[in-house]
Every structure is written in C-alpha cells, then in structure tokens.
Amino acid sequence: MEKLMSVKNCLKLVQLLPAPAMAPALQLQQVRHRQTKHWKPEFKRLRKQKFVKIDLPNFREKAEDISKEEMRSRMKERGVLPPRPWMERPFHISCTGGIFEAYVPPEGDGKKSLISSSGAKQKLEFLEKKSKSLMAVRKIRSYEESFSTDEFGDHAQEIYIAAHTHMAAREKYKIREFVSERCYPEMMHNVKDKTIHWRFLQSLEPPRVVHARVTEVITKENQFAQVTVRFHTQQMLAIYDRFGRLMHGSEILTKDVLEYVVFEKHISNEYGKWRLHDKIIPDWLPPKQPAPITYRLIEDVIEETPTQIEASKDKVEQIAATSIDSNDASTKSSLAI
Amino acid sequence: MHKVLRQISQLRLHSKPLLEPSSGNAIQSLAVVPAVHHPMLTGGQVSVSASRDLHTAAGSGGLCAKWNKNNHGPRKWLEYNKTVHPPQQNDEEPRKAYVCHMRSNIKYSPDKMWYIAAFVRGMSVDEALKQLNFVLKKGATDVRETILEAQEMAVHNHNVEYKSNLWIAESFVGKGRVFKGMRRHARGRYGHVEYKHCHYFVRLEEGEPPVHYYQEPQTPQQQYDQWMEQMRSRKIINSL
C-alpha cells in the first residue's frame, strides 16, 4: 500500500512540476525499496533457525536441464541403477521406405501433343521403361497368379477410396489395412483435431497401371512389389478446424484430380495385401496455392553464431507450423487440374 | 506427535548397534519414516549413519510412488483442447477459437496467486501481459509465461489467425502439492508450516474482451428499480 502511495505521490509531483524541470528526473532508473524489513534485523539468523529445514522437490525442473553428473549423483543418492543400455533394436519390415525407380509423370499430362518434339521424346523414354515394368509384372504374377494390369486399376481404386474414407473418419485402426506403414503418418498426421469431409464423386478416366517394379529387401526371397496407378477422378474436399470453421476446400466445389499413386505389396508374404504407399508429386508441378490466412513474414538473417542460427530455425519452424495445415490439406489433391 | 517422533529417534539411537549384525528387515521397518522428517529427528547425524547401512531406494522420498499413487496433478483441463466441434454452415457466425493451458505445481501459495489470476481475468492478452510486467509478485512471472505459452499454442496449433486477438476468458488457481514442515517453538513445542504449491489455469478465447467481464455496474436508479421489483414480487403467505 505504501508503495502505491509513493507512486501516486510521484505522479502528482510529475504533474505539478513543469516539464523541462522533470526531464532529468524521469530518466532515472526506477528504484525499489524493500518494505518488508523486520523490526529486529539482528536476530534474523536465530529466527531462521526456528524453521526445520526440509528439502522440497523442484517440480518445475525439466529432465533436459539436469546435467549428466547431477543425474548420476542423484541416482547414486537414491540407489537407482542406470538404465541398461539396450543395443538391440527389433524391427519389422512390412513395407519399403520409399519409392524405388519412381515413375516420372509426363509434363503437362494429357495436354502435350505426340507430334511435338518433347512429346515424342517422352514417348520414347516410356518405351524404354516399359520393358522393365513388364518384367516386374511377370515377377508379380509368379507370386500372385490372378494379378493382371487391366483388372488391378479397379482394385486400386477401391483401396484408394477405402484409405481416404477411413482417413476422413479418423479410423486409425481400420486404415492400417489399406495404407502401408510408411504412408500412415503422412495420412494421419494433423487429422486428429480436424473434421474432413471427403467424397469420391466419379472416375473421369478408368484408372490404369503405368509402372511396376519389384525389389528385394535384405534377402533375395523377401520381395516387394510397387505398382503406380494413374487416377483421373472428381473429388470433393472440405477441411474444418477444431472449431468447425472451414479451413480449406469447399463442400460444393468438385475438383478434377489427376494423381499417380503408388501401391505396394509384400509379395513374398502369403497374406500380403496391396496397400497405398505413396503419391508421386512431379517436380514440374506448380506450387500449391497457400491457405487464405495471415502469415507473419520473417526475413531470413544470415548469421554465424550457433545460438542465432537456432533462433532463426525457430522462426522458420513458426512459419512452417502456420502453413502446415494448408500443406496437409492439399496433399490429397496433389494434382488438381 | 512430537513425543512419538522423539521416541522413535531415541529408539533408533539405542537400537542401531544392536540391529546392525542382524538382517536388514528390522532396520527397514524403521526406515519407513519419511525422509522429510529425518533432519528434524536427530539433527541429521544419526539419520546419515543409519542410511549408510540401508538401501535407501527411490521409494523413501517425499515423492515416493508408493504413497502418491493417485497424486497426478490436474489432468482434465488440457483435455478440453482435444474437443472437436461439428462443422458450421456458411451463414453461421464462426465459432470463437479457445485454448486451455495450465502450469502445475508452481512453488507459490494458491491464496496469493488468486490475486494475480483474478487481476488478469477478462483482459485482452496484450493488456494482461503489459500489466503483469508491473505486478511485483513472484507468481506474476509464472502467470505471464503461462499466458505467453497459451498464446503461442493458439497460433500454432489451434488455427488462430492473429495472436493479439485473444482475451483471457478464464483464469483461476488450483491447490497443488503441500509439504508439511515444522517450526520450533519455545518449551519443546512446535508449530506446523505448510509449503504450498499451486496450479495456474488459463483459457484464452478469440475476439475482443467483453466490456464488463463481471456483472454490469448499475446506476442507483437501476438498483432502486430492481429492489422495488423484488419487494413487489414477494409472496405473502396466507394472504389473498
């Protein structure tokens, strides 16, 4: 209360005095005077001794702030053994980590004429790659007798639709049947607190197999097959945030989507299934339209010191975080015409 | 109680050499006395020598898992951040975003923290952060940091477009862990000391803060009218 009074008095003083006279006084650093002093300071030590000292745990302490030596001494004090180093790391390979020999979609798919020079060039390259695809198909057929490139398109479309409907419904257990382990985080990241309305309206062109590859992982018998399917479809997508506000897309807008989707199967596994693995996004694709929200523009500053670099990294992350929603939203319609 | 404690300490003093060769069971049963009381019992010396013989595992501190099995701080508040609201129609007014955040077990009294929590309630975030700079209380820094964290969360994770367009819709305090301590008094008496912790909870909401967070202040005329209305609407029992 006294402090408040003194502040009030100061303010009054400021108001009373003329401006030029107060100028040097206002420049001074504000000084705090302690008002809680005991009336008998000489017995401070004795008063302190009246309290039986107990050691309180520090709840606000973070695990990463404790140094290694400190941790060691604490564990020694409590008689806790350090955790056993676990060198072995069990892992289970049920899918490959990416696309091998990825299909390169022709630039301006469906728009470029065969007669033009670049169009003809592309056609030639395809012919070269086609033989490899045929070999791969033959290999797949040796494991899966009923496999045929003509019928696979429809099957792939079923998988595609199932995977996306489960994603929109956030069915994290059911989606595992239609999506490989590599693809799962890409599909399910950031859908947790969103509402996704997705509808597959129709297929404009029948889906067709454009590319096939077979590879072995670790041993020769362990074979994985990847098939790229071209989809040209019409879809509807609307993404709402946690509060039900529209973030991306629209309920009433249909979009034509051209996609090259990679499906994978562990063919040497008797119970292997064709699952959605990845989508091919070509280099020539124009950048996606950003989400219609306000961004904070932070200019990149080139600095040498590590602390400053970290700080700038944080800034970049901030930007990334704000734009991540828009990215995620548009992963699905990767090739909107 | 202090008599009992004194007896235990004496018992330990006497029994120490006697029990040393025998199996550790008896000692362990004595060692169940929490570590919090150790220094008080014997001025530190004996407890140190006793603990050298014992296996004082992690289970003997004030934070022992055995005694605090269900003591897991507040858990419900952050769950509100996971609610997903149904999509809105185009003609509806967009729902206001909100973020719940908290800081648990701050070493500060909940009673003192209440003043700070109530102070920022109903302010816009910028205003609250500005004001908290000038609050000369220990808890003010914690409140300030919590609000800043919540603001960042709102922008990064909850689709809030402008970080200044937030206000403090809820701000309150919860009681955290309390440790009991002792204070020496004259004539062998003692007093209790409570070392308190508190939780601070905050909910930021998008938009402008309301003009009156609490009830709107009323003019004397309004108050009079209200009183009059109240008086006239009384029911007189057993009347016509």
Interface residues (C-beta under 8 A of the other chain):
Chain A: K3 R32 Q49 K50 F51 V52 K53 I54 L56 P57 N58 F59 R60 R78 G79 V80 K192 D193 K194 T195 H197 A238 Y240 D241 R242 F243 G244 R245 L246 M247 I293 T294 Q318 A321 T322 D325
Chain B: V36 P39 M40 H55 T56 A57 A58 G61 G62 L63 K82 T83 V84 H85 P86 P87 Q88 P94 R95 K96 A97 Y98 S104 N105 I106 K107 L136 V155 H156 N157 H158 N159 E161 Y162 G176 R177 F179 G181 M182 R183 R184 H185 V193 Y195 H197
